[in-house]
Amino acid sequence: MSESSSGVLASGERVAAYSADAVRAAEKPLLAEGRPLMRWAAAALADVAAHQLSVRPGPVLVLAGAGDNGADALFAAADLCVVAERVDVVLVRDRVHRAALDAAVGAGARVRSASDVCGDMADYALVLDGILGIGRLADRRLRGGARAVVECVRGLEERPVVVAVDLPSGLDPDDGSADAAVLAADVTVTFGALKAGLVRGRGPELAGRVHLVDLGLEPYLRLAHPAVTAPVDVVRVAPRGRA
């Protein structure tokens, strides 16, 4: 799957970027209608990651947090079990999206501890960063096992390809601020709308190539004012299964 077949590259056009609150508000009516936004997001994420693996095959490491981004990463992990040499999952929080974890494990992914994967981190060809999303947090700094694994990846001489789920974990979705322990992405697969933090502050430095997945939010985003517009290279992606 080439980049051109997975999406349409909009090179340098001015793209509207929205606050996290505006994106959540736009998602709300679609979720109320029962639209499977998470499954669409995960399918698109898996497709982008599979393309990366076609270029650089090998094992996949999935870093999954407790929120929707962690669930997106786990559902994508289930799909990636078909194409990856191996899929390992680190759960960085005690809470987890149970259906997503069951799907990943049922497809063949194995759950490992942060300390275990840090011992053989150099084996991985690709890392899916699904630790944090756009949920409201007073402090977005990574801690505990999440910070330890991120620091292990950052310390490698030859780093795996990093695919961020929605935005690099620890990057503020609104102002683009971040502390030192953020895993810079080669590719960010962002869902529904471009987040303002991807084009502000440290966002451009940390996000890599941005793939924007169309979840049908546009009619509702028109009710909100963009936080910013910016000239950005964005690959626009239509997810599998979306009518």
Salt bridges, closest charged atoms under 4 A:
GLU3 OE1 - ARG209 NH1 2.88
GLU3 OE2 - HIS211 NE2 3.72
GLU13 OE2 - ARG236 NH2 2.69
ASP21 OD1 - ARG24 NH2 2.33
ASP21 OD1 - ARG136 NH2 2.89
GLU33 OE1 - ARG35 NH2 3.32
ASP47 OD2 - ARG240 NE 2.93
ASP79 OD2 - ARG240 NH2 3.05
ASP88 OD2 - ARG86 NE 3.09
ASP88 OD1 - ARG110 NE 2.64
ASP88 OD2 - ARG112 NH1 3.19
ASP102 OD1 - ARG98 NH1 3.86
ASP120 OD2 - ARG112 NH2 3.39
ASP139 OD2 - ARG141 NH2 2.60
ASP139 OD2 - ARG143 NH2 2.74
GLU151 OE1 - ARG154 NE 3.33
GLU158 OE2 - ARG56 NH2 3.83
ASP166 OD1 - LYS195 NZ 2.84
ASP179 OD2 - ARG147 NH1 3.15
ASP186 OD2 - ARG159 NH2 3.57
GLU205 OE2 - ARG202 NH2 2.89
ASP214 OD1 - ARG242 NH1 3.02
